[in-house]
Amino acid sequence: MATYLENTSIDVERQYVLFKNVFLEHYNSQRAKKEKAYLKSPFEFYGVSVPFTTKMASTFRRANKSIEKVALMALIEKLWNSTNHNEKTLAVKLLMQYPSSLDDSTLSVLEKMLNESTGWDHVDEIAIHIVGAILEKGDAGYEYLERWSVCENFWLRRASLISQILLFRRGKGKPQLFFQFARKMLKEKEFFIKKAIGWTIREIAKGNRELALDFVESIKGEASKLTIREALKGCK
């Protein structure tokens, strides 16, 4: 699968064409139509699977372990600005392949990507796996979470809730900050917010069951049935 150029400073345009050609070679119109409908995306699809896209990213990573960050980010920007959903997914998957390149300076790019996202698939990958990896390295990212928690865009609010999930599973992170965000959003009608609150409580329970149960008890009179149901899946 010729998906990459081997160089530390790649030709972004040429590499983009290589990726695009691979997608076109595996185009599946029936799957593309179904995925577009399922994800309610305004973008086009090639009809390739997420594992296939992940493999494209990992193949690129194996051949470009020492790629300069400026070249990597230029390629990611090119893919993300595409009008094809699968190319945007590849941008996210590529970022996940380079954890050493993820730092505080990446957060402004991630904020832009989250703000431009149109569905849970990109939001959840970016928030949990990429923002989460940056949070593990230091506290600067928490300032972004605080800002996102009051954004008009509900996808950014969702990101503020779920970005610590991998930390919470190990009993790390700042659960009190999440509780602060969650309390402000308890009355929201948006499905993806209500579910995110419950889901994240469930993940907190994996690292600190008592803390999660105490919070559930404290919000029972205000939280939606969906939130409580999702939370208690992991707390009973």
C-alpha positions as a LaTeX table, in Angstrom:
\begin{tabular}{lrrr}
\hline
Residue & $x$ (\AA) & $y$ (\AA) & $z$ (\AA) \\
\hline
Met1 & 0.00 & 0.00 & 0.00 \\
Ala2 & 1.95 & 3.03 & $-1.27$ \\
Thr3 & 0.68 & 5.55 & 1.23 \\
Tyr4 & 3.77 & 7.48 & 2.17 \\
Leu5 & 6.92 & 9.33 & 1.27 \\
Glu6 & 10.02 & 8.62 & 3.35 \\
Asn7 & 11.53 & 11.90 & 4.49 \\
Thr8 & 11.74 & 14.10 & 7.57 \\
Ser9 & 10.37 & 17.05 & 5.60 \\
Ile10 & 7.78 & 15.72 & 3.20 \\
Asp11 & 6.11 & 17.24 & 0.17 \\
Val12 & 2.67 & 17.76 & 1.69 \\
Glu13 & 0.84 & 18.08 & $-1.61$ \\
Arg14 & 2.41 & 14.94 & $-3.04$ \\
Gln15 & 1.77 & 12.97 & 0.15 \\
Tyr16 & $-1.84$ & 14.10 & 0.15 \\
Val17 & $-2.26$ & 12.79 & $-3.40$ \\
Leu18 & $-0.78$ & 9.43 & $-2.36$ \\
Phe19 & $-3.27$ & 9.15 & 0.49 \\
Lys20 & $-6.13$ & 10.18 & $-1.77$ \\
Asn21 & $-5.18$ & 7.57 & $-4.35$ \\
Val22 & $-5.26$ & 4.83 & $-1.72$ \\
Phe23 & $-8.70$ & 5.94 & $-0.61$ \\
Leu24 & $-9.93$ & 5.98 & $-4.20$ \\
Glu25 & $-8.56$ & 2.49 & $-4.84$ \\
His26 & $-10.71$ & 1.19 & $-1.98$ \\
Tyr27 & $-13.81$ & 3.28 & $-2.65$ \\
Asn28 & $-17.04$ & 1.54 & $-1.66$ \\
Ser29 & $-20.11$ & 3.52 & $-2.71$ \\
Gln30 & $-22.59$ & 1.45 & $-0.74$ \\
Arg31 & $-20.63$ & 1.73 & 2.49 \\
Ala32 & $-19.97$ & 5.42 & 1.84 \\
Lys33 & $-23.69$ & 6.10 & 1.59 \\
Lys34 & $-24.47$ & 4.18 & 4.79 \\
Glu35 & $-21.71$ & 5.85 & 6.82 \\
Lys36 & $-22.69$ & 9.31 & 5.66 \\
Ala37 & $-26.27$ & 8.65 & 6.81 \\
Tyr38 & $-25.19$ & 7.03 & 10.10 \\
Leu39 & $-22.82$ & 9.83 & 11.09 \\
Lys40 & $-25.10$ & 12.55 & 9.69 \\
Ser41 & $-22.01$ & 14.13 & 8.17 \\
Pro42 & $-22.21$ & 16.96 & 5.61 \\
Phe43 & $-19.04$ & 15.61 & 3.99 \\
Glu44 & $-18.35$ & 12.95 & 1.39 \\
Phe45 & $-17.06$ & 9.45 & 2.20 \\
Tyr46 & $-14.85$ & 6.88 & 0.48 \\
Gly47 & $-16.56$ & 4.05 & 2.31 \\
Val48 & $-13.41$ & 2.68 & 3.98 \\
Ser49 & $-13.32$ & 1.28 & 7.51 \\
Val50 & $-11.78$ & 2.96 & 10.54 \\
Pro51 & $-9.25$ & 0.09 & 10.95 \\
Phe52 & $-8.20$ & 0.61 & 7.32 \\
Thr53 & $-7.64$ & 4.33 & 7.97 \\
Thr54 & $-5.74$ & 3.54 & 11.16 \\
Lys55 & $-3.50$ & 1.20 & 9.16 \\
Met56 & $-2.80$ & 3.99 & 6.66 \\
Ala57 & $-1.69$ & 6.21 & 9.53 \\
Ser58 & 0.47 & 3.53 & 11.17 \\
Thr59 & 2.10 & 2.65 & 7.82 \\
Phe60 & 2.99 & 6.30 & 7.37 \\
Arg61 & 4.35 & 6.44 & 10.92 \\
Arg62 & 6.65 & 3.45 & 10.43 \\
Ala63 & 8.20 & 5.10 & 7.39 \\
Asn64 & 8.35 & 8.60 & 8.90 \\
Lys65 & 9.40 & 8.19 & 12.52 \\
Ser66 & 11.52 & 11.33 & 12.44 \\
Ile67 & 9.22 & 13.64 & 10.50 \\
Glu68 & 9.58 & 17.29 & 11.45 \\
Lys69 & 6.63 & 18.54 & 13.44 \\
Val70 & 6.03 & 21.46 & 11.08 \\
Ala71 & 5.70 & 19.03 & 8.15 \\
Leu72 & 3.44 & 16.70 & 10.14 \\
Met73 & 1.11 & 19.52 & 11.17 \\
Ala74 & 0.97 & 20.86 & 7.61 \\
Leu75 & $-0.10$ & 17.43 & 6.37 \\
Ile76 & $-2.69$ & 17.12 & 9.12 \\
Glu77 & $-4.05$ & 20.57 & 8.28 \\
Lys78 & $-4.31$ & 19.61 & 4.61 \\
Leu79 & $-6.26$ & 16.44 & 5.43 \\
Trp80 & $-8.47$ & 18.11 & 8.02 \\
Asn81 & $-9.45$ & 20.91 & 5.62 \\
Ser82 & $-10.70$ & 18.32 & 3.14 \\
Thr83 & $-14.38$ & 18.00 & 2.25 \\
Asn84 & $-14.14$ & 14.24 & 2.77 \\
His85 & $-14.94$ & 12.76 & 6.18 \\
Asn86 & $-12.46$ & 9.88 & 5.82 \\
Glu87 & $-9.61$ & 12.26 & 5.05 \\
Lys88 & $-10.46$ & 14.18 & 8.22 \\
Thr89 & $-10.40$ & 10.89 & 10.12 \\
Leu90 & $-6.94$ & 10.18 & 8.73 \\
Ala91 & $-5.77$ & 13.57 & 10.06 \\
Val92 & $-6.90$ & 12.54 & 13.55 \\
Lys93 & $-5.33$ & 9.09 & 13.26 \\
Leu94 & $-2.02$ & 10.60 & 12.15 \\
Leu95 & $-1.93$ & 12.85 & 15.20 \\
Met96 & $-2.49$ & 9.82 & 17.41 \\
Gln97 & 0.56 & 8.16 & 15.84 \\
Tyr98 & 2.91 & 10.90 & 17.07 \\
Pro99 & 2.38 & 11.27 & 20.85 \\
Ser100 & 5.80 & 12.90 & 21.29 \\
Ser101 & 4.63 & 15.76 & 19.06 \\
Leu102 & 1.61 & 16.43 & 21.24 \\
Asp103 & 2.16 & 19.29 & 23.66 \\
Asp104 & 0.58 & 22.52 & 24.84 \\
Ser105 & 1.31 & 24.19 & 21.49 \\
Thr106 & $-0.94$ & 21.62 & 19.78 \\
Leu107 & $-4.00$ & 22.58 & 21.83 \\
Ser108 & $-4.95$ & 25.57 & 19.67 \\
Val109 & $-4.98$ & 23.28 & 16.61 \\
Leu110 & $-7.10$ & 20.73 & 18.47 \\
Glu111 & $-9.51$ & 23.45 & 19.57 \\
Lys112 & $-9.97$ & 24.44 & 15.93 \\
Met113 & $-10.56$ & 20.82 & 14.91 \\
Leu114 & $-13.09$ & 20.29 & 17.68 \\
Asn115 & $-14.88$ & 23.49 & 16.82 \\
Glu116 & $-15.14$ & 22.41 & 13.18 \\
Ser117 & $-16.17$ & 18.82 & 13.93 \\
Thr118 & $-19.65$ & 17.75 & 12.91 \\
Gly119 & $-19.98$ & 14.47 & 14.79 \\
Trp120 & $-19.08$ & 12.43 & 17.84 \\
Asp121 & $-16.55$ & 10.22 & 16.04 \\
His122 & $-13.98$ & 12.95 & 15.48 \\
Val123 & $-14.78$ & 14.78 & 18.72 \\
Asp124 & $-14.34$ & 11.69 & 20.88 \\
Glu125 & $-11.09$ & 10.60 & 19.24 \\
Ile126 & $-9.57$ & 14.07 & 19.50 \\
Ala127 & $-10.73$ & 14.69 & 23.07 \\
Ile128 & $-10.03$ & 11.32 & 24.65 \\
His129 & $-6.90$ & 10.19 & 22.84 \\
Ile130 & $-5.16$ & 13.41 & 21.82 \\
Val131 & $-6.21$ & 16.07 & 24.33 \\
Gly132 & $-6.06$ & 13.36 & 27.00 \\
Ala133 & $-2.45$ & 12.56 & 26.08 \\
Ile134 & $-1.51$ & 16.23 & 26.45 \\
Leu135 & $-3.25$ & 16.50 & 29.83 \\
Glu136 & $-1.14$ & 13.62 & 31.06 \\
Lys137 & 2.00 & 15.65 & 30.34 \\
Gly138 & 1.02 & 18.78 & 32.29 \\
Asp139 & $-1.68$ & 21.10 & 33.57 \\
Ala140 & $-1.78$ & 23.72 & 30.81 \\
Gly141 & $-4.48$ & 21.85 & 28.92 \\
Tyr142 & $-6.96$ & 22.22 & 31.75 \\
Glu143 & $-7.29$ & 25.91 & 30.92 \\
Tyr144 & $-8.65$ & 24.85 & 27.54 \\
Leu145 & $-11.13$ & 22.48 & 29.17 \\
Glu146 & $-12.45$ & 25.32 & 31.33 \\
Arg147 & $-12.97$ & 27.50 & 28.27 \\
Trp148 & $-14.59$ & 24.69 & 26.29 \\
Ser149 & $-17.00$ & 23.94 & 29.13 \\
Val150 & $-18.82$ & 27.23 & 28.52 \\
Cys151 & $-18.57$ & 27.36 & 24.72 \\
Glu152 & $-21.68$ & 27.76 & 22.62 \\
Asn153 & $-20.60$ & 24.81 & 20.47 \\
Phe154 & $-21.86$ & 21.72 & 22.31 \\
Trp155 & $-19.11$ & 19.55 & 20.79 \\
Leu156 & $-16.53$ & 21.62 & 22.65 \\
Arg157 & $-18.58$ & 21.28 & 25.82 \\
Arg158 & $-18.63$ & 17.52 & 25.29 \\
Ala159 & $-14.85$ & 17.58 & 24.83 \\
Ser160 & $-14.44$ & 19.37 & 28.16 \\
Leu161 & $-16.32$ & 16.50 & 29.83 \\
Ile162 & $-14.64$ & 13.49 & 28.22 \\
Ser163 & $-11.02$ & 14.58 & 27.71 \\
Gln164 & $-9.92$ & 13.13 & 31.06 \\
Ile165 & $-11.51$ & 9.70 & 30.58 \\
Leu166 & $-8.24$ & 7.76 & 30.15 \\
Leu167 & $-6.81$ & 9.50 & 33.22 \\
Phe168 & $-9.93$ & 8.80 & 35.26 \\
Arg169 & $-9.73$ & 5.08 & 34.50 \\
Arg170 & $-6.40$ & 5.02 & 36.33 \\
Gly171 & $-7.53$ & 7.14 & 39.24 \\
Lys172 & $-5.75$ & 10.22 & 37.88 \\
Gly173 & $-6.90$ & 13.54 & 36.44 \\
Lys174 & $-9.01$ & 16.22 & 38.09 \\
Pro175 & $-12.44$ & 14.76 & 38.83 \\
Gln176 & $-13.51$ & 17.81 & 40.83 \\
Leu177 & $-13.00$ & 19.95 & 37.72 \\
Phe178 & $-15.18$ & 17.52 & 35.75 \\
Phe179 & $-17.85$ & 17.67 & 38.48 \\
Gln180 & $-17.78$ & 21.47 & 38.20 \\
Phe181 & $-18.36$ & 21.26 & 34.44 \\
Ala182 & $-21.00$ & 18.56 & 34.76 \\
Arg183 & $-23.08$ & 20.48 & 37.31 \\
Lys184 & $-23.27$ & 23.43 & 34.93 \\
Met185 & $-24.59$ & 21.15 & 32.17 \\
Leu186 & $-27.06$ & 18.99 & 34.09 \\
Lys187 & $-30.09$ & 20.82 & 32.71 \\
Glu188 & $-28.96$ & 20.68 & 29.08 \\
Lys189 & $-31.26$ & 18.92 & 26.64 \\
Glu190 & $-28.52$ & 17.92 & 24.20 \\
Phe191 & $-28.27$ & 14.10 & 24.06 \\
Phe192 & $-24.49$ & 14.09 & 23.54 \\
Ile193 & $-23.96$ & 16.19 & 26.66 \\
Lys194 & $-26.28$ & 14.15 & 28.88 \\
Lys195 & $-24.66$ & 10.90 & 27.77 \\
Ala196 & $-21.12$ & 12.30 & 28.12 \\
Ile197 & $-21.73$ & 13.22 & 31.75 \\
Gly198 & $-22.96$ & 9.73 & 32.62 \\
Trp199 & $-20.25$ & 8.02 & 30.57 \\
Thr200 & $-17.47$ & 10.01 & 32.25 \\
Ile201 & $-18.84$ & 9.29 & 35.74 \\
Arg202 & $-18.75$ & 5.59 & 34.80 \\
Glu203 & $-15.08$ & 5.94 & 33.86 \\
Ile204 & $-14.30$ & 7.74 & 37.13 \\
Ala205 & $-15.83$ & 4.76 & 38.94 \\
Lys206 & $-13.15$ & 2.50 & 37.44 \\
Gly207 & $-10.50$ & 4.42 & 39.33 \\
Asn208 & $-12.51$ & 5.67 & 42.30 \\
Arg209 & $-15.90$ & 3.99 & 42.72 \\
Glu210 & $-16.81$ & 5.78 & 45.95 \\
Leu211 & $-16.14$ & 9.22 & 44.48 \\
Ala212 & $-18.30$ & 8.44 & 41.45 \\
Leu213 & $-21.16$ & 7.10 & 43.58 \\
Asp214 & $-21.09$ & 10.14 & 45.83 \\
Phe215 & $-21.38$ & 12.44 & 42.83 \\
Val216 & $-24.24$ & 10.43 & 41.33 \\
Glu217 & $-26.08$ & 10.67 & 44.62 \\
Ser218 & $-25.56$ & 14.42 & 44.74 \\
Ile219 & $-27.06$ & 15.03 & 41.28 \\
Lys220 & $-29.96$ & 12.58 & 41.26 \\
Gly221 & $-32.54$ & 15.32 & 41.67 \\
Glu222 & $-31.18$ & 17.38 & 38.77 \\
Ala223 & $-29.60$ & 15.03 & 36.23 \\
Ser224 & $-31.51$ & 13.40 & 33.39 \\
Lys225 & $-32.51$ & 9.74 & 33.49 \\
Leu226 & $-30.07$ & 9.12 & 30.65 \\
Thr227 & $-27.18$ & 10.59 & 32.62 \\
Ile228 & $-27.95$ & 8.55 & 35.74 \\
Arg229 & $-28.50$ & 5.37 & 33.75 \\
Glu230 & $-25.17$ & 5.75 & 31.94 \\
Ala231 & $-23.34$ & 6.54 & 35.17 \\
Leu232 & $-24.73$ & 3.60 & 37.11 \\
Lys233 & $-23.68$ & 1.09 & 34.47 \\
Gly234 & $-20.28$ & 1.21 & 36.12 \\
Cys235 & $-21.16$ & 2.16 & 39.68 \\
Lys236 & $-23.51$ & $-0.57$ & 40.88 \\
\hline
\end{tabular}
